């Protein structure tokens, strides 16, 4: 599979090299020959953007280890159709935004808070009345009925340094507006200074082309320095995802469908796309994949009313438009609970946002028990799963041994750091090569110190020591010789 991944940066540079540097204007046909400029940034090995050759090794997808239910949507203003969870970290505090309202007649946007990502509480805000009381955590409710302004309210904390304090939080949500005598779905904008008190940015919609009836996500891209919106838009009879960009959150480009390479087009009901918080030049996506019940033989399954089945998948990108779907397999499976095999439009749906919940741990969240049939006593929950830092995908070598060789790259810094894991008998050895693949004197495989163990950050060393600063700015390759080992990410540190 060959995908076009232009290197996204606001900076420009000029370096005289015998091989072409990775440039935004590079033609897709030449993409595999480009030199990757790493400098001192972290690179996750989620796809073949950095990897040139695997010998007796493979990319391995790591599903999150399911933990506990961290939240139950059991309040009267929540109910069976609570969904579209957004998780944001604001300093030491975590906030969870979600849709409440289980009858699709009156929907509400609600907020919960946490210090650790595990224990969540509903603040009593006193902003909106529900059944005669304001003792609730509702922060917005649509002025009209269903599908208007609270159906899929999607907030983010604006990292744009030019953002005004009173607009530090922004959001988009679906609304219905009159156009040529018909009501159509549009995306409208909201702003807030504190994430609790919200108001419309303006009466006019921000984006008008699209379906929008899903979790449309928006954020400020700190690398490309513009706003990005990933929204629901149909494509070839499938529910799919398109992207718009904006310099100011008001004027948006026309939607462009995401490029999934040569993989089959599938129904993506949500997209879950985020910039990786440890490597913001890399986009990670966690779409909820929808399967229509007519596409599956349901003979022998427990009887239930359902509009389909769902799981979640993983994808990655280096430009946000062209995506690697290295894995068609599920990232999150429905599991043993039969209730998770129904209510497809909300079951097994990843939340938007990745949370670091420990020194070496990140948490992913997804919803279950959505709109269950016939088990109407099942209460929707938000489940948590954990991965190691950078632990979405690894390059894996078996006991028999394997190799991974990178594409030509340029780095800055003085040490090579790896995130790896081996068995008790496994190992990782590292060789530095020139652009043509010839070992560099002093950094040959026979001079490396074999690494074994399990560490998020391990300094690679050779017999002369760990210093690689003499090679900084040159075009090199890195060869990893591995046995019963996983390699998750690499970094050249200053």
C-alpha positions in Angstrom: 0.0 0.0 0.0 1.4 3.4 -0.9 -0.1 6.5 0.6 0.8 10.2 0.3 1.8 11.6 3.7 3.2 15.1 3.3 5.1 16.4 6.2 3.0 19.1 7.9 4.9 22.1 9.3 4.6 25.9 9.4 8.3 26.2 9.2 10.4 26.0 6.0 14.0 24.8 5.7 16.8 24.4 3.2 19.3 21.6 3.6 21.6 20.3 0.8 21.2 16.5 0.7 21.7 13.9 -2.0 18.2 12.6 -1.3 15.1 14.8 -1.5 13.6 15.9 1.9 10.0 15.3 2.7 8.1 18.3 1.4 4.4 19.2 1.4 4.3 19.4 -2.4 5.8 15.9 -2.9 4.1 13.8 -5.5 2.5 10.7 -4.0 4.3 8.4 -6.5 7.7 9.6 -5.0 6.5 9.5 -1.4 8.3 6.3 -0.5 11.8 7.7 -1.5 11.5 10.9 0.5 13.8 11.6 3.5 11.8 11.8 6.8 12.8 14.8 8.9 12.4 13.7 12.5 14.5 16.4 14.3 13.9 15.6 18.0 10.2 14.8 17.8 8.6 11.5 18.9 7.6 9.1 16.1 5.0 6.4 16.8 5.3 3.4 14.6 1.6 3.2 13.7 2.1 2.6 10.0 4.8 2.6 7.2 5.4 6.3 7.2 8.8 5.8 8.8 9.3 2.0 8.2 10.9 1.1 4.9 11.3 -2.7 5.3 10.2 -5.4 7.7 11.8 -8.9 7.6 10.1 -11.6 9.5 8.4 -8.8 11.5 4.9 -7.2 11.3 2.9 -4.3 12.5 0.8 -5.4 15.5 -2.4 -3.6 16.7 -2.8 -3.5 20.5 -6.4 -3.3 21.7 -7.1 -1.5 25.0 -7.4 -3.7 28.1 -10.9 -3.2 29.3 -11.1 -1.9 32.9 -14.2 -0.6 34.7 -17.3 1.3 33.9 -16.4 4.9 34.9 -19.8 6.5 34.4 -23.5 5.4 34.3 -25.9 7.6 32.4 -28.7 7.0 34.9 -30.1 10.4 35.7 -33.7 11.3 34.5 -32.3 13.8 32.0 -29.9 11.2 30.5 -31.2 7.8 29.6 -30.8 5.2 26.9 -29.6 7.4 24.1 -26.9 9.2 26.0 -23.9 9.4 23.7 -21.2 11.4 21.9 -18.8 11.8 24.7 -15.9 14.3 24.6 -13.1 14.2 27.1 -10.9 17.3 27.7 -8.1 18.1 30.1 -8.0 21.6 31.4 -4.9 21.8 33.7 -5.3 19.2 36.5 -9.1 18.8 35.8 -10.7 16.6 33.3 -14.1 17.3 31.8 -16.5 15.0 30.1 -19.2 16.5 27.8 -22.0 14.2 26.5 -25.6 14.1 25.2 -28.3 13.4 27.6 -32.0 12.9 26.8 -33.3 9.4 26.0 -36.4 10.0 24.0 -35.1 12.2 21.1 -37.7 14.8 22.1 -35.6 17.1 24.3 -31.8 16.6 24.3 -29.4 18.2 26.6 -25.6 18.8 26.7 -24.2 17.7 30.1 -20.8 17.9 31.8 -19.0 15.8 34.4 -15.7 16.3 36.0 -12.8 14.2 37.3 -9.3 14.4 38.8 -8.1 11.0 37.6 -10.2 9.9 34.6 -11.8 7.1 36.7 -14.0 8.8 39.2 -16.5 11.3 37.8 -19.0 13.6 39.4 -21.8 15.8 38.0 -21.5 19.4 39.2 -24.8 21.0 40.2 -24.8 24.1 37.9 -28.3 25.5 38.2 -28.3 26.7 34.6 -31.2 24.9 32.9 -34.4 23.5 34.3 -35.4 19.9 34.0 -38.8 18.8 35.3 -39.1 21.8 37.6 -35.5 21.8 39.0 -32.2 23.3 38.1 -30.2 20.8 40.3 -28.4 19.2 37.4 -25.3 19.3 35.2 -26.9 20.5 32.0 -24.9 23.3 30.2 -27.0 23.7 27.1 -30.3 22.6 25.7 -31.7 23.2 22.3 -34.4 25.8 22.0 -36.3 23.5 19.7 -36.9 19.8 20.0 -34.9 16.8 18.8 -31.8 17.3 16.5 -31.3 20.9 17.3 -28.2 22.3 19.1 -27.7 19.6 21.7 -27.8 16.5 19.6 -24.0 16.2 19.2 -22.5 19.2 20.9 -18.7 18.8 20.4 -16.4 21.2 22.4 -12.7 21.7 22.5 -10.2 23.9 24.3 -8.7 26.3 21.7 -4.9 26.0 21.5 -4.7 28.9 19.1 -2.5 31.5 20.8 -4.6 34.2 19.2 -7.9 32.9 20.7 -9.6 35.5 22.9 -10.0 34.5 26.6 -13.8 34.6 26.3 -13.5 32.1 23.4 -11.0 29.8 25.1 -13.6 27.0 24.7 -15.3 26.5 21.3 -17.8 23.9 20.0 -19.8 22.9 17.0 -23.2 21.2 17.0 -25.9 20.2 14.6 -28.7 22.6 14.1 -31.6 22.8 11.6 -32.0 25.9 9.6 -34.5 27.0 6.9 -33.0 27.1 3.4 -35.1 27.5 0.2 -38.2 26.6 2.1 -36.7 23.4 3.6 -35.1 22.6 6.9 -31.6 21.2 6.5 -28.8 20.1 8.8 -25.9 22.6 9.4 -23.1 23.0 11.8 -23.2 26.0 14.1 -20.5 27.4 16.4 -20.5 28.1 20.2 -18.0 29.8 22.4 -17.3 29.9 26.2 -14.6 31.3 28.4 -15.0 28.7 31.1 -16.5 25.6 29.4 -19.7 25.9 31.4 -21.5 29.1 30.2 -22.0 28.9 26.5 -23.4 31.1 23.8 -23.7 31.0 20.0 -20.8 32.4 18.1 -23.2 33.9 15.6 -26.6 33.1 14.0 -25.2 32.0 10.7 -24.0 28.4 10.4 -20.3 27.6 10.0 -20.5 24.7 7.6 -23.5 23.8 5.5 -22.3 20.9 3.3 -22.6 17.6 5.0 -25.0 15.4 7.0 -23.6 16.2 10.4 -25.8 13.6 12.2 -22.9 12.2 14.2 -20.0 13.2 16.4 -18.4 16.0 14.3 -15.1 16.9 15.9 -13.1 20.2 15.8 -9.7 21.3 17.1 -6.9 23.8 16.5 -4.1 22.0 14.7 -1.0 23.2 16.4 1.3 22.0 13.6 -0.6 23.2 10.5 -1.9 26.3 12.5 -5.5 26.2 11.4 -8.8 24.8 12.6 -9.8 21.3 11.5 -13.3 19.8 11.4 -14.0 16.1 10.7 -17.7 15.7 9.9 -20.2 13.1 8.7 -20.7 13.1 5.0 -22.0 10.3 2.9 -19.9 8.7 0.2 -20.7 5.9 -2.3 -23.7 4.8 -0.3 -21.6 4.6 2.9 -21.5 6.7 6.1 -18.1 8.3 5.9 -15.9 11.2 7.0 -14.8 14.5 5.3 -12.5 17.3 6.5 -12.8 21.1 6.4 -10.2 23.6 7.5 -10.4 27.2 8.7 -8.0 30.0 9.6 -10.4 31.7 12.0 -13.2 29.2 13.0 -15.7 31.2 10.9 -14.7 30.8 7.3 -14.4 27.1 6.3 -13.2 25.3 3.2 -15.5 22.9 1.4 -15.5 19.3 2.8 -13.0 16.9 1.3 -13.5 13.2 1.7 -10.8 11.3 3.6 -8.5 9.1 1.5 -8.3 5.6 2.9 -6.0 4.3 0.3 -6.9 1.0 -1.4 -8.8 -0.4 1.5 -12.6 -1.1 1.2 -14.9 1.7 2.1 -16.8 0.9 5.3 -19.6 2.6 7.3 -17.9 5.0 9.8 -20.7 6.3 12.1 -18.2 8.4 14.1 -14.6 9.2 13.5 -12.9 10.0 16.9 -10.0 11.8 15.2 -7.5 13.5 17.5 -3.9 14.8 17.2 -1.7 12.5 19.2 -1.0 14.4 22.4 2.6 13.3 22.6 3.2 13.7 18.9 0.8 16.3 17.5 2.0 16.0 14.0 0.4 12.5 13.9 -3.4 12.1 13.6 -5.0 9.1 15.2 -8.6 8.0 14.4 -10.9 5.7 16.2 -14.1 5.4 14.1 -17.1 3.4 15.2 -17.7 0.9 12.3 -21.3 0.2 11.5 -22.5 -3.1 10.0 -26.0 -3.3 8.7 -28.0 -6.3 10.0 -28.9 -7.4 6.5 -25.1 -7.8 5.9 -24.8 -10.5 8.5 -26.4 -13.9 9.1 -28.2 -13.6 12.4 -29.4 -17.2 12.7 -28.5 -18.6 16.1 -28.0 -15.2 17.7 -30.1 -14.2 20.7 -33.4 -12.6 19.5 -33.3 -8.8 19.8 -34.4 -5.7 18.0 -31.4 -3.9 16.5 -30.6 -1.6 13.6 -27.1 -3.1 13.2 -23.9 -4.1 14.8 -20.8 -2.1 15.6 -17.2 -2.2 16.7 -14.3 0.3 16.6 -11.3 0.5 14.4 -7.9 2.3 14.4 -6.3 4.4 11.7 -3.4 7.0 11.5 -2.3 9.8 9.3 0.6 12.3 8.9 -1.4 15.0 7.1 -5.0 14.4 8.3 -6.4 13.8 4.9 -4.6 10.6 3.6 -5.0 7.8 6.1 -3.3 4.5 6.7 -5.7 1.6 7.4 -3.0 -0.9 8.2 -5.5 -2.8 10.2 -9.0 -3.8 9.0 -9.4 -5.8 12.2 -11.3 -4.3 15.1 -9.5 -2.1 17.7 -12.5 -2.6 20.1 -14.7 -5.7 19.8 -18.3 -5.9 21.2 -17.3 -8.7 23.5 -19.1 -11.4 25.5 -22.1 -9.2 26.6 -25.0 -9.8 24.1 -26.3 -6.3 24.9 -23.2 -4.8 23.1 -24.3 -6.5 19.9 -27.3 -4.3 19.5 -28.1 -0.6 19.3 -25.4 -0.1 16.8 -25.6 3.6 16.5 -24.2 4.0 20.0 -22.7 0.8 21.2 -18.9 0.4 21.2 -18.5 4.1 20.2 -15.1 5.5 21.3 -15.2 8.9 22.9 -13.3 11.8 21.5 -10.1 12.3 23.5 -7.2 10.3 24.9 -6.4 10.7 28.6 -3.1 10.0 30.4 -4.1 8.3 33.6 -0.8 7.1 34.9 3.0 7.5 34.4 3.0 4.8 31.7 -0.7 4.6 31.0 -3.3 6.1 28.7 -7.0 5.6 28.8 -9.5 5.2 25.9 -13.2 5.3 26.6 -16.2 3.9 24.8 -20.0 3.7 25.3 -22.0 0.5 25.8 -25.6 -0.5 26.5 -26.9 2.1 24.1 -30.6 1.9 23.4 -30.8 -1.8 24.4 -33.5 -4.1 23.0 -35.2 -5.9 24.7 -33.1 -5.4 27.9 -34.6 -2.0 28.6 -33.4 -2.2 32.2 -29.8 -1.9 31.0 -28.3 1.5 31.8 -25.8 3.0 29.3 -22.3 3.1 30.6 -18.9 4.6 29.7 -16.2 2.0 29.8 -12.5 2.6 30.2 -9.6 0.7 28.6 -5.9 1.2 29.0 -2.8 1.1 26.8 0.8 1.8 27.5 2.1 5.2 26.4 2.4 5.2 22.5 1.0 1.7 22.7 -1.5 1.6 19.9 0.7 -0.2 17.4 4.1 -1.8 17.5 6.6 -3.4 15.2 6.6 -7.0 16.5 9.2 -9.7 15.9 8.7 -13.3 17.0 11.0 -15.6 18.9 12.7 -16.6 15.7 13.8 -13.0 15.2 13.0 -10.2 12.8 14.2 -6.9 11.5 12.8 -3.4 10.9 14.7 -0.8 8.8 13.6 2.8 8.6 13.4 5.0 5.6 16.2 7.6 5.3 15.8 10.2 8.0 17.4 13.4 9.4 17.5 14.0 13.2 18.8 16.5 15.7 20.0 15.6 19.2 22.5 13.4 20.9 20.7 10.2 22.0 18.3 7.7 20.4 15.4 6.8 22.8 13.1 3.8 22.2 9.8 2.6 23.7 10.0 -1.2 23.6 9.0 -4.4 25.3 10.7 -7.9 25.2 10.1 -11.2 26.8 12.7 -12.6 29.3 14.6 -14.2 26.4 13.9 -11.4 23.9 16.1 -8.5 22.8 16.4 -5.4 20.7 19.7 -4.4 18.9 20.2 -1.2 16.9 22.4 -0.4 14.0 22.8 3.1 12.4 23.3 3.1 8.6 24.0 5.6 5.9 21.4 6.5 3.3 22.5 3.5 1.2 22.0 1.0 4.0 25.7 0.6 4.9 26.6 0.3 8.6 28.2 3.5 10.0 31.6 2.8 11.7 31.1 2.5 15.5 27.4 2.0 15.1 27.4 -1.5 13.6 25.2 -4.2 14.9 28.2 -6.0 16.5 29.0 -2.8 18.5 25.5 -2.3 19.9 24.6 -3.2 23.5 21.6 -5.6 23.4 18.5 -4.2 25.1 16.0 -6.4 27.0 13.2 -5.5 29.4 10.1 -3.3 29.1 10.5 0.5 29.2 8.8 3.6 27.9 12.1 5.4 27.5 15.4 3.6 27.0 18.6 5.1 25.7 20.2 3.1 23.0 23.9 2.7 23.4 26.9 1.2 21.6 30.3 0.1 22.9 31.6 3.6 22.7 28.5 5.0 24.5 25.1 6.5 23.5 26.2 9.7 21.8 24.9 10.0 18.2 25.3 13.8 17.9 28.1 13.5 15.3 25.4 12.1 12.9 22.9 14.8 13.5 21.8 16.6 10.3 23.0 13.7 8.1 20.8 11.3 6.3 20.8 8.0 8.1 18.7 4.8 8.5 18.0 2.9 11.7 18.1 -0.9 11.7 16.4 -2.8 14.5 17.2 -6.4 15.0 14.6 -7.9 17.3 13.7 -11.2 19.0 10.4 -11.7 20.8 10.0 -8.0 21.1 7.8 -5.0 20.3 8.9 -1.5 19.3 6.3 1.2 19.8 8.0 4.6 19.2 11.4 6.2 18.7 12.9 9.6 19.4 16.2 11.4 19.0 16.5 13.5 22.2 18.4 16.8 22.4 
